[in-house]
Amino acid sequence: MDAFEIVSPVDGRLLSVVRYARESESERALQRAQAALPGWRALGLDARLAAIEAFVAAMEARRAEFAEQVLWQIGRPLQFADELGRVRAGWERTRALAPQLLGEQVVDGGDGIRRALRREPKGIALGICAWNYPVAMAAQMAIAALAAGNVFVLKHAPQTALIAELMAECADAAGLPDGVFQVLHLPHAMVERLLSQRRFQAVQFIGSERGGRAVLAAASAGLVAAGLELGGKDAAYVRADADLDWAAAQLVEGAYSNSGQSCCSVERIYVDRRVYPRFVEAFVERARALRLDHPLRSPDLGPVVSAAAAQRIAGEVAAAVAAGARAALAGHRAGELAGQGAYLSPEVLLEVNADMAIEREETFGPVATLTAVDGDAQALAAINASRFGLTASVWTREPQAAAGLIDAIQAGTVFVNRCDYADLHLPWGGTKCSGLGRIGAGASFDEWVELKSVHVRETEAK
């Protein structure tokens, strides 16, 4: 296949036909990247940060265009489509941390030896980005890699390839040197070959577990450093002492925002049996009130990413019901477009069990399951039974109970009285099949640098 189509989930319209890069084009791009690397690294940190600031400012100047691309390529409602605020906030945090995290660290051994730890760029960095937060995630990868002194190649998800091209235009407008930031539309086989040949020296992947395994296998063949931010089956536990109405409102937002298409969307909710009926009533009432409509009409939910995704998600719900689950919103139409193309009404599943696929596999859609549990031990066992471990949340008024659960939950991030949130002040990543490595905050540059130990012993006096 020489090209791919981008079809809008909003109205089924063909937005673009994008040609994959030919081998000769990818080779020229890699040669430009290699040529640009020494000069970009030699600029020094302050000059690189100034250049990245110009890049971010150029993106901000086209804020409306980015939001429009997000709306039409993935169907997110217009009032939620602007990701440049997140880009700016993430960049300010990265810029503030860069001198500390990238500077040389002196190590005093007390024996007269001069020791230091340096963080040096790996070289040509590849970012493979998912479609669900296509501006903020791609910018975060690029900014950290570039600040550390690498040159960067972005391979965006096919559904959001036009956003990558807009980013490349902004890089050019900002005056980034030729070859420092490039976009390549690469088929999977070419990505795997280039990684296995070590044409890239580092790769970060954001996407599915299956995709992450393929990237890791190819990177391993080339001994390429790989960071993976993969899927989740994120869980919440509502204790009997929680503020039920408030927890229900927060968890509805955490389950259905972005139409449930976030790696940290809440998909499994465990509720203490003593308050389960009241919580179910509050949660279902709020889920039923969500409005699904065309993204330009300011709804709560827009379509999922494609008609095929809507069919898959509906099929998973139907399979769960056939296996004994009860659909609390069965027959509910959240808007006049519900059931058409990629427009999928939210669903709440009750009476599920751990053997159902809907409890094991990432749904990545507007579906949540609610299950009654008999206290902390049973909730903890259910949360940790998943092969995923990205985030989990605990809802309680008891700090001591929360502290014990934080220690025992197997997840990269554990929230208390919050969910579905990527905190710019903390590293992000998962355990188990949710990924390898961390990005952001104090770990912003970990995946993009090599540690070099320097040991200098003075010659003996003659």
Secondary structure, DSSP 8 states (H G I E B T S, - for coil): --EEEEE-TTT--EEEEEE---HHHHHHHHHHHHHHHHHHHHT-HHHHHHHHHHHHHHHHTTHHHHHHHHHHHH---GGG---HHHHHHHHHHHHHHHHHHHS-EEEE-SSS-EEEEEEEE-SEEEEEE-SSSTTHHHHHHHHHHHHTT-EEEEEE-GGGHHHHHHHHHHHHHTT--TTSEEE----HHHHHHHHHTTSSSEEEEES-HHHHHHHHHHHHHTT-EEEEE----EEEEE-TTS-HHHHHHHHHHHHHGGGG-STT-EEEEEEETTTHHHHHHHHHHHHHH--B--GGG--SB---S-HHHHHHHHHHHHHHHHTT-EETTTT--SSTTTTSTT----EEEES--TTSHHHHS---SSEEEEEEESSHHHHHHHHHTSSEESEEEEE-S-HHHHHHHHHH--SSEEEES--S---TTS-B--EETTEES-BSGGGTTGGGEEEEEEEE------
